Amino acid sequence: MKVAPSAVRFTPTALMLGNIVTGCSVLAPAGMLPELSTGLGISIHAAGLLITFGAITLCIGSPLTAWLTSHIERRVLLATTLAVLAAGNLASAFAPDYASLLAIRLVMLAVGALYTPQAAGTAALIVPVERRGGTIAYIFLGWSLAAAVGLPLITFVASRYGWRAAYGVIGALGCVSFLLLLVRLPAGLRGTPVDLKTWGEVGRNNNILLLLAITMLQMSGQFAVFTFMGPLLKKLTDAGPDAIGMVFALYGVCGFLGVAVASRIVDSWGPYRTSLLFTSLLLAGITGWALSAGTLGLMTLSVGIWGLGFASTNSMQQVRLVAAAPPLASATVALNTSVLYIGQALGSAVGGLLFAREMLHPLGFVAAGFVILALVLVVLTRPRVVGTPA
């Protein structure tokens, strides 16, 4: 379906705001682990499992829901997904215990798994090919803003008013985003249906499989530390809630800047070189965290460098996958989101085990090891023909 440019002037922004809600819904526990631990009478490790189990649900749900819902009109699909995220966060605010909160989260994220890949796929339907890379990167600014604004706000609200209030704020934001998407997203948008043949073609494409492995390793390295960043800063530097909130804010602001720069240069540099740059920044930041563990100033600086690569690396993965096999984009973008959540689950599980055993300094080096492997694979996926975009 061809869409007039005037009809989609603010549509990428509406899609990006939906990613803010999705990002906050996924990342929220990381910003209030101490409050969840105290309020629910559980350990920090158990609170961190909200992210681990949520990520497992997301990694299964993303390709499964992409397959089951590929025939549904995009505005209905995306708006319904945001409505469920809003309702899930509001219900979380009233959860009576840990088991109830976990159950609500798993149901909410099973549906929420739809949003990010389908938003990226929708971008490919509403903009010309030459603007596709920049538009997808822009839509992923929502994840950067979720970290830049959402996580510090969650930390601030939870430390002063409790974790229930923080979930209420996310739920209210979800309601606003739902209404904006209904107004701005054109009706009648439909992607290419995803069938079993599509998954078979993806499985036979070695380049796509390598790109998916890069996503998993990048996210594993980050979430080994990120899931427990607040408690790690507290234990290693005795940082308070405000200082921790500032570190989260710096991480997100730098993530915003990273995606902004990536979206500007990707169409001229190409996805490969842009990906190589920001994966290198990701590695530099996490290595800096590992080497400076215990010194708040240096750890904060490292988080800023890490933040530059945090969301831009994933947006470049989406762009590279779309460019590598445009007819398979609906499936590959969904699978990329799925392995992203596998990485979150793996990283948060490894980080949780090390945190529970007080192995706080080795944790950073383990995280860096994952990202080193990701950088090696980025180099291995360098386009062999000059001028190819992937």
C-alpha angles and dihedrals in degrees: 000000000000114000123201113242092235090056094058101039094121099020095101088054092051089050090047091053088054088056089054089058092044092048093048091048092052098040101036099101091056089063096052109029094132092050092047090048094051097038096048098035095240136123124266088247092055091048088052089057087072085073095041096050091039090054091050089053091048095049091053095040099050100067093030094054091041088058096043097045103034091109094055120103109258101234092053091045098047095041091050090050092053091047090055091048091051093048092045093054092047090049090049089059088064099040108135097208146000095272092053092047091050092048092050090048094051093050092045094050094043086066095032089060086080099064109070099045093041092049090053091047090049090055089061089057098051106041134055118263093252091059097041098096095050093045094051090048089050092052088053089058083086090073090049091050090048087061097035097048107004101055096045089047091049090049091047095047095042094048092051107028104019136258093283091063090050091056089048091056091052090048092052091049089051091055091053092047091049091056094046092052092051090054100043108034112087117237123242099042113146130172129210109288114252114228137169091269089059092056089049092054090049091051092053094051107092094189092056091048091053091049090051090050089054091055092050094050094045092052095042091056093048099045094048085072104019096060090060099028094120097049090041091055089047094050098039100040105011089241117175128225094270093050091047090049090052091052090051089049092051090049091052096042090052089047088054091050091047094054091043090055093042092052089051098049104032096083091053102032096038127236095274098057091040090051092048091053096050096041087055090052089049091054093046092053097047091044089051090052091052094048096044099041107148098032110092097199095052093042089052091050090050091051089054092054090044090050091059088066100034102092100011092064092056094045088052089051089056091049092048092050093050090048093046094059115000095183090057095046096112091056099037095048090050091047091048089055089047095053088044087062091043086057091049091050094046094044095046091046093051091043091048093052092049092044092050089053092049091244090144100149097046089050092074093051092050088052091050090051091060091051093048088058090048091052091050090054092047088057091047091055093056109139110259095206117066111243098026111133101218 
